Amino acid sequence: VMVGAFQFFFFQQGVYAESVLTIWMHGAFEISAIIIAGAAGLTLGRGLVFPGTFTRLKAFRISAQRGIKIMVGTIPLFLIAGFIEGFITRHTEMPNVFRGFFILLCLAYVVGYFVILPVRLARKGVSLTLNDAPLPPDQPSEIDFYVIKERPTLLTDTLIFYRRHFGFLSRMALGCALYFMGYVFWAGNLPVGELFFFDSFFLSALRNLRQFFVNENIPLLFILNTQIFSVLIYISYRLIIRSEAAATGTPVAKTALQNMLDFLKTAIVTILLGQMLRFGSGLSVIFIFMIFPSFFLWIFVMQKEGISLFAGIERTFTLISGSLLKMTGIFSLLGLLSAVGMMLMDTPIVWSLLQTIVMNFPVEEGNMVPLTRILLAFVNLFILYSETILFLVITGIT
């Protein structure tokens, strides 16, 4: 609807042809991906509205697994559309014939792959099974740590583990957020309400998060983040290892020195990853995000098997050969959902809600906005740490 409305405005101004040749250079893939993502939403809602013989919750879980598969299928389209928009669309001086042919070629690919090919396969009698992950039973189920999991099963086991230890993991994320804000109150060069600003424009989530990692008004911020994320990673993986040991009846016996060495190795890898993110920019940050699972798995292997940093690298390459693409796909999907959630944190509705909370305290009118920013910063940190723990659990039970 929005694209159609803008196209009509361009038509009124006599630049309709130019707008079509510009917008649909990348829009052929992008709009198609958005339509397919809408199908994922319809699939998700179908289980809730039409549960069949299942309970609504179980039907919703099945439809969620199928919807996630559809969403993962749109990731390549969004990536290609982003590349075209960044490097090809801006060359408006290209001949119109070439631009039109390129648009038709992109549309032909989308129609051929997502419309014609499925119809032809169906007419040939090809049956594609959905391979849905088994639903967790009503009673608490045990996670099998020694099987290679498909994406739906991996996501299901992750949510089971997270739900089982929700109280402890939430308290850990809450404690880290309080520790961060406490340090900022004590060491910040400006009042806390002036240290953080939140943009509400589209795709502002990464920019809003960046100020928690790069902020010239917070001294020793890199050391603070190293401490927090080292603790998050170490404790999360230790919990997974102990849960696995309890499920298999294998005792975990480590001395205090071994635990200290495990934490030290975790801190070293965290520093390395932090430096890469700190000095990276643009596409390099996207590449680093794609190899996040490798770093997390490196730490987990060292902590679980008690091996050195270099032995951990070799072991990680051995284990990751068949799992990197799978974990990266899930990381990308969860990262996309997280980014959307972060963007929603700075909408007028959230601001009104936070200001309503602030109004219940005896605060001067001039301090309303700074205090709201403090609350918003705290909530963003809590969500960030909670999502980090979720990513860690994914790599730990893979």
C-alpha positions in Angstrom: 0.0 0.0 0.0 2.8 2.4 0.9 4.7 1.7 -2.3 1.6 2.1 -4.4 0.8 5.4 -2.7 4.2 6.8 -3.4 4.1 5.5 -7.0 0.9 7.5 -7.5 2.5 10.6 -6.1 5.4 10.1 -8.6 2.8 9.6 -11.4 1.2 13.0 -10.4 4.5 14.7 -10.7 5.3 13.1 -14.1 8.3 11.0 -12.9 6.5 7.6 -12.7 8.8 5.8 -15.2 11.9 7.0 -13.4 10.5 6.0 -10.0 9.7 2.5 -11.3 13.1 2.0 -12.7 14.7 3.2 -9.5 12.5 1.6 -6.8 12.1 -1.8 -8.5 15.8 -2.3 -9.1 16.1 -3.7 -5.6 12.4 -3.8 -4.9 11.9 -6.8 -7.1 13.6 -8.9 -4.5 12.8 -6.8 -1.4 9.0 -6.5 -2.0 8.9 -10.2 -2.9 10.6 -11.1 0.3 8.2 -8.9 2.3 5.2 -10.8 0.6 6.8 -14.1 1.5 7.4 -12.9 5.1 3.7 -12.1 5.2 3.0 -15.7 4.3 5.1 -16.7 7.3 2.9 -14.5 9.4 -0.3 -16.1 8.0 1.3 -19.6 8.7 2.0 -18.5 12.2 -1.5 -17.3 12.8 -3.1 -20.3 11.2 -2.1 -22.5 14.1 -3.6 -20.1 16.6 -6.9 -19.7 14.8 -7.3 -23.2 13.4 -5.7 -25.6 16.0 -7.4 -28.7 14.7 -7.1 -31.6 17.1 -4.2 -30.0 19.0 -4.4 -27.5 21.8 -4.0 -23.9 20.6 -0.5 -23.7 22.3 0.7 -26.9 20.5 -0.8 -25.9 17.2 0.9 -22.5 17.6 4.2 -24.2 18.2 3.9 -26.3 15.0 2.9 -23.2 12.9 5.7 -21.2 14.5 8.2 -23.8 13.3 6.8 -23.7 9.8 6.7 -19.9 9.8 10.4 -19.7 10.9 11.4 -21.9 8.0 9.6 -19.5 5.6 11.3 -16.5 7.3 14.7 -18.2 6.9 14.0 -18.6 3.2 13.6 -14.8 2.8 17.1 -14.0 4.3 18.9 -14.5 0.9 16.4 -12.2 -0.8 16.8 -9.4 1.7 20.6 -9.7 1.5 20.6 -9.6 -2.3 18.2 -6.7 -2.3 20.4 -4.8 0.2 23.4 -5.4 -2.0 21.6 -4.2 -5.1 20.2 -1.1 -3.3 23.7 -0.2 -2.0 25.8 -0.7 -5.1 23.5 -0.8 -8.2 20.3 1.2 -7.6 22.2 4.5 -7.1 23.6 4.4 -10.7 20.6 6.1 -12.1 22.6 7.1 -15.2 22.4 3.6 -16.6 20.3 3.1 -19.8 16.7 2.6 -19.1 16.6 -0.5 -21.2 19.3 -2.2 -19.1 17.5 -1.2 -15.8 14.2 -2.5 -17.1 15.8 -5.8 -18.3 17.4 -6.2 -14.9 14.1 -5.7 -13.1 12.3 -8.2 -15.3 15.2 -10.7 -14.8 14.8 -10.4 -11.0 11.0 -10.8 -11.1 11.4 -13.8 -13.5 13.7 -15.4 -10.9 11.3 -14.8 -8.1 8.2 -16.0 -10.0 10.1 -19.0 -11.4 11.5 -20.2 -8.1 8.6 -19.4 -5.7 5.6 -19.9 -8.1 6.3 -22.0 -11.2 8.8 -24.5 -9.7 6.5 -25.6 -6.8 3.6 -26.0 -9.2 5.7 -28.2 -11.6 7.0 -30.3 -8.7 3.5 -30.8 -7.4 2.3 -31.9 -10.8 5.1 -34.4 -11.0 4.0 -35.9 -7.8 7.0 -34.7 -5.8 6.0 -34.6 -2.1 8.2 -32.4 0.1 7.8 -33.2 3.8 8.0 -30.4 6.3 10.1 -32.4 8.8 8.5 -30.6 11.8 10.4 -31.0 15.1 8.7 -33.2 17.6 6.5 -31.3 20.0 7.7 -31.3 23.6 5.4 -33.3 25.8 3.2 -31.8 28.5 5.7 -33.2 31.1 9.2 -31.6 31.2 11.4 -33.3 28.6 15.1 -34.0 28.7 17.3 -32.4 26.1 19.5 -34.8 24.1 22.9 -33.2 24.1 24.5 -35.9 21.9 22.5 -35.7 18.6 22.9 -33.4 15.6 19.8 -31.2 15.7 17.8 -29.8 12.8 16.9 -26.1 13.0 13.3 -26.6 14.4 14.6 -29.1 17.0 17.5 -26.8 18.0 15.2 -23.9 18.5 12.7 -26.0 20.5 15.4 -27.4 22.8 16.8 -23.9 23.2 13.4 -22.6 24.4 13.0 -25.6 26.7 16.3 -25.0 28.3 15.7 -21.2 28.6 12.3 -21.8 30.1 13.6 -24.3 32.6 16.3 -21.9 33.8 14.3 -18.7 33.2 14.5 -17.4 36.7 18.2 -17.8 37.1 19.1 -16.5 33.6 16.7 -13.5 34.0 18.3 -12.6 37.3 21.7 -12.8 35.8 20.7 -10.5 32.9 19.0 -8.2 35.4 22.2 -8.1 37.6 24.4 -7.3 34.7 22.1 -4.4 33.6 22.1 -3.0 37.2 25.9 -3.4 37.4 26.3 -1.4 34.1 24.0 1.3 35.1 25.6 1.5 38.6 29.0 2.0 37.0 27.6 4.7 34.7 26.1 6.6 37.6 29.5 6.4 39.4 32.0 7.0 36.6 30.1 8.8 33.8 31.4 12.2 32.8 27.8 13.5 32.4 24.5 13.0 34.2 23.2 9.6 33.2 20.1 11.1 31.6 22.4 12.9 29.1 24.7 10.0 28.3 22.2 8.0 26.2 20.0 9.2 23.3 17.6 6.9 21.4 16.7 7.5 17.8 13.3 6.4 16.6 13.9 6.3 12.8 13.8 3.0 11.0 16.7 0.6 11.6 18.0 2.7 14.5 18.4 -0.3 16.8 22.1 -0.9 16.0 22.8 2.8 16.4 21.0 2.9 19.8 23.0 -0.2 21.0 26.3 1.2 19.8 26.3 3.9 22.5 26.5 1.1 25.1 29.8 0.0 23.6 31.4 3.2 22.2 30.7 6.3 24.4 33.4 8.8 25.0 31.6 10.1 28.1 31.9 6.7 29.9 35.6 5.9 30.8 36.9 2.4 30.6 33.7 1.3 28.9 35.5 -1.5 27.0 36.7 -3.0 30.2 33.2 -2.8 31.7 31.7 -4.7 28.7 34.5 -7.2 28.8 33.7 -8.0 32.4 29.9 -8.3 31.9 30.0 -10.4 28.7 32.8 -12.7 30.1 30.6 -13.3 33.2 27.5 -13.9 31.0 29.3 -16.3 28.7 31.1 -18.2 31.4 28.1 -18.7 33.7 25.8 -19.6 30.8 28.1 -22.3 29.5 28.8 -23.6 33.0 25.1 -24.0 33.5 24.7 -25.9 30.2 27.7 -28.2 31.0 26.3 -28.9 34.5 22.8 -29.6 33.0 24.3 -32.0 30.5 26.2 -33.7 33.3 23.1 -34.1 35.4 21.1 -35.5 32.4 23.8 -38.1 31.6 24.9 -38.9 35.2 28.5 -37.7 34.5 30.0 -35.7 37.4 31.8 -32.4 36.6 34.8 -32.2 38.8 36.9 -29.0 38.4 39.2 -27.4 40.8 39.1 -23.7 41.6 42.2 -23.2 39.5 40.6 -24.9 36.5 37.5 -22.7 36.9 39.8 -19.6 37.0 41.6 -20.7 33.9 38.3 -21.3 32.1 37.1 -17.8 33.0 40.5 -16.3 31.8 40.2 -18.0 28.5 36.6 -16.8 28.2 37.8 -13.2 28.9 40.6 -13.5 26.3 38.2 -14.5 23.5 35.7 -11.9 24.6 38.4 -9.2 24.4 39.3 -10.4 20.9 35.7 -10.3 19.7 35.1 -7.0 21.3 38.1 -5.4 19.6 36.9 -6.7 16.2 33.5 -5.2 16.8 35.0 -2.0 18.2 37.1 -1.2 15.2 34.9 -2.8 12.5 32.4 -0.9 10.4 29.9 -1.5 7.7 30.1 -4.9 6.0 32.9 -6.0 8.4 30.5 -5.8 11.3 28.0 -8.0 9.4 30.7 -10.5 8.7 31.8 -10.6 12.3 28.1 -11.1 13.4 28.0 -14.1 10.9 31.0 -15.8 12.6 29.7 -15.1 16.2 28.7 -18.7 16.6 32.3 -19.8 15.9 33.6 -17.6 18.8 30.9 -18.8 21.1 31.5 -22.4 20.2 35.3 -21.9 20.7 34.7 -20.7 24.3 32.2 -23.5 25.0 34.6 -26.2 23.7 37.5 -24.9 25.8 35.3 -24.8 28.9 33.7 -28.2 28.4 36.8 -30.1 27.4 39.3 -28.1 29.5 41.7 -27.5 26.5 43.9 -24.6 25.6 43.1 -21.7 23.4 44.9 -23.1 20.3 43.6 -26.6 20.8 40.1 -25.1 21.1 40.5 -23.4 17.7 41.3 -26.8 16.1 38.5 -28.5 17.9 36.0 -25.8 16.9 36.9 -26.1 13.2 36.3 -29.9 13.5 32.9 -29.4 15.1 31.6 -26.4 13.1 31.9 -27.9 9.6 28.3 -28.9 9.5 26.8 -26.5 12.0 28.0 -23.0 11.1 25.4 -22.3 8.4 22.6 -23.7 10.7 23.6 -21.6 13.7 24.2 -18.5 11.5 20.7 -18.8 10.1 19.1 -19.0 13.5 21.4 -16.2 14.7 20.3 -14.0 11.8 16.6 -14.7 12.3 16.8 -14.0 16.1 19.0 -11.0 15.4 16.4 -9.6 13.0 13.6 -10.2 15.5 15.8 -8.6 18.2 16.5 -5.5 16.0 12.7 -5.1 15.5 12.1 -5.4 19.2 14.8 -2.8 19.9 13.3 -0.4 17.4 9.9 -0.8 19.1 11.6 0.2 22.4 11.8 3.8 21.2 8.2 4.3 19.9 5.8 6.9 21.3 3.9 4.1 23.0 6.9 3.0 25.0 7.9 6.5 25.9 4.3 7.2 27.1 4.4 4.0 29.2 7.7 4.9 30.8 6.7 8.5 31.4 3.5 7.2 33.1 5.7 5.1 35.4 7.9 8.1 36.1 4.9 10.3 36.9 4.1 8.1 39.9 7.3 9.3 41.6 7.9 12.8 43.0 10.1 14.0 40.0 10.4 17.6 38.8 9.1 18.2 35.3 12.5 19.0 33.9 13.8 15.6 35.0 11.0 13.6 33.3 12.8 13.1 30.0 16.3 12.2 31.6 14.7 9.7 33.9 12.8 8.2 31.1 16.0 7.8 29.1 17.6 6.1 32.1 14.7 3.6 32.3 14.9 3.0 28.5 18.6 2.4 28.7 18.1 -0.1 31.5 15.4 -2.0 29.6 17.6 -2.0 26.5 20.5 -3.5 28.4 18.3 -6.1 30.0 17.0 -7.2 26.6 20.5 -7.2 25.1 21.9 -9.4 27.9 18.9 -11.7 27.7 19.3 -12.1 24.0 23.0 -12.8 24.4 22.2 -15.6 26.8 19.7 -17.0 24.3 22.4 -17.0 21.6 24.8 -18.7 24.0 22.3 -21.4 24.8 21.9 -22.1 21.0 25.6 -22.8 20.6 25.8 -24.7 23.8 23.2 -27.3 23.0 23.9 -27.6 19.3 
